[in-house]
Amino acid sequence: MITFLAEHWLDIVTTVLGLAYILLEYKASVWMWLAGFLMQALGIVLYYQKGLYADCGMEFYYLAMTLYGYWKWIHGTASKEALPVRHFPRRLVLPWLGIIGAVWALIYWLLVTFTNSNVPMADSFTTALSIVGIWALAHKYLEQWFIWIAVDVVTCILYFYKDIPFKASLYGLYVVIAIAGYFKWKKMIK
């Protein structure tokens, strides 16, 4: 048992932080950004150790977006009021789908060309979607929950495959919380 815990301590700590993060996100609490920052900083090490290079690189983007998201949630409107939950603008759907496709293809190519990744398709897919997901979360768009549901399902499977069982289980729970979060945030739209 001690050996197992020693081998998986980083997985366990980031899982606990991830659970705090998603519960705070569900509540639309600005404190989620602090939990996310800590989780992402540790995630850089975890994902690098497990050979999930796109996920590792994504954590650097998440760190920057965490700072941006915190600022946006606090000072996000012209009147300096807290940012409200709102709908994703329809005019952005096609451009963002194009961005997802291009980023997915680019990251896939980078992983295949420059790394020893044995999961380049899934790793690049979740990374590409996550780029849009964290941006949509920073803007408090209701539909960000749909993005996270897709990311969470694929990531849950991927992490079990890569022997990151605690985080994999957390992503399974994320699916349930994301569905509940969508309905909670939907009620918060004015």
N, C-alpha and C positions, 0 to 999 in steps of 0.2 A: 504494500500500500504506500509506503514512504517513497519507494522508487517511482511508482506511478505518479504520485503528487509532485515529486521533484522534476519529472519529465514533462508534466503538464501544467506547472504553476502559472506560466504566462498565459496559457489558454484559459485557465480558471479565472485569473485576475481580470483579463480583458472581457471575459464572459460576464462577470459580476458588474463591471463598468458598463457593458453593453446593455444589460438588463436595466440598470438605473437610467441609462440614456433613453431607451425606448419607452419606459414608463413616464419619464419626464416629457418626452415628445408627445406621447398620448395626451398628457395633460396640457400641452402647449406651453410648458414652463421654460423660461429662458435659461434655467439652470442646466438644461440638457446639453447646452453647448460646452460647459465645463466638464461634465462627465464624458462627452464625446472627445474633447481635446486629450484627456488623459488616456482614454481607450485607444485613440489613434496613435499617440506617441508610442505606446507599448506594442500596438499592432504592427508597427514598422518592423520591429525585431521579430515578432512571431511569424509574420508572413515571409520574411526573408529566410528564416530558418527552415520553413516548410517548402520553400521553392515556389511560392505564389508571388512571383515578381510583379505582376500587374497589380495585385492587391497591395503589395508593399509600396509600390510607387503611388498608388491611389491614396494611401494614408497621408502622404505629403500634401496632396491636393485637399484632402479632408481637413487637415490642420489649418490651411489657409482659409478654406470655406467656413470652418468653425468660427474663426475670428470675424469673417465677413458676416456670417449668419447672426452671430451675437450682436454685432453693430446694427445690422439691418432690422432685427427684431426690436431693438431698443429705440433706434432713431430712423426707422424706415419710411416714415411718411413726411410729406412736405411740412406738415404742422408739428413735426417732432413727436407725434403720438406713437404709441406702440403699434406695430404692424398688425392689421387684422387678418384673419383667415379669409382667403378669397379664391376664386376660380383661376385656373391656368388659362391664359388668353388663347383663344382658338387660332389666332393669327400666328402663334409660335409653334403650333403642333408640327406642321410639315418641316419647318427649318430644324427643329430639335430632333425629329426623326432622322433627318439627313445627317445631322451632327452625330447622333448615336451610331448610325451605320458607318460613317467615315472613321470615327474613333475606334469602333469595334474592329474594323479592317486593319487600321494602322497598328493597334496594340497587338492584334493577332500576328501580323507580319513581324513586329518587333520580337515577340515571344518566340516565334518559330525560328527566326533568323539569328537572334543573339543570346538565347537562353537555352537551358536544358529542360524547360517546362514540358511536362507530360500532359498538361491540361490547358493548352493555349486557347481553345475555343471557348470553354466555360469561363476561364479566368478573364479573357478579354471582353466577353459578353457582359459579365457582371460589372466590370470596371467601366465600360462605356455607359451602361445604364445608370450606374452610381454617380457619374459625373453630372448627369442631368438631374438625378434624384436629389442630391445635396443642394444643387442650385435652386430647384423648385421648393425644397424645404426652407432654404434661407429666405425665399420670397413668400413663404407661408401659403403656398398654393395647395388647395384641398387634394388635387389629383396626384400629388407627389406620393400619396399612399399606394396608388396602383403601380407606380414604378418600383417601390420598395417591395411590394408583394412578389413581383417577378424576380427581383434580385434575391430576395430571401429564399424563395423556393430553390432556385439554382444553387445558391451559395450553401444551403443546408446539405444538399446532395454532394457538392464539391468538397466541403470540409469533412464530411464523414469519409469520403474517399481519400483525402489527404491526412487522415488521422489527427484531426483537430476536433475531438468529440464534444467537448463542452461548447465551443463556439457553434458547432453544427447544430446541436440541440437548441442553442439560443436562437439561431436563425429559423428553426422550426417554430419556436414560440413567437418570433417576430412576425411570422405570417399571420398568426391568430391576432396578435396585437395590432398589426397594420390594418386588418379588416375592421376591428373594433375602433381603431383610431380614425379611420375614414368616416365612420358613422358619427363619432363624437365631434370631429372637426366640422362635419356637414351641418350639425346643429349650431355650431359657433358662427357660421356665416351670417352676417347681418343682412 
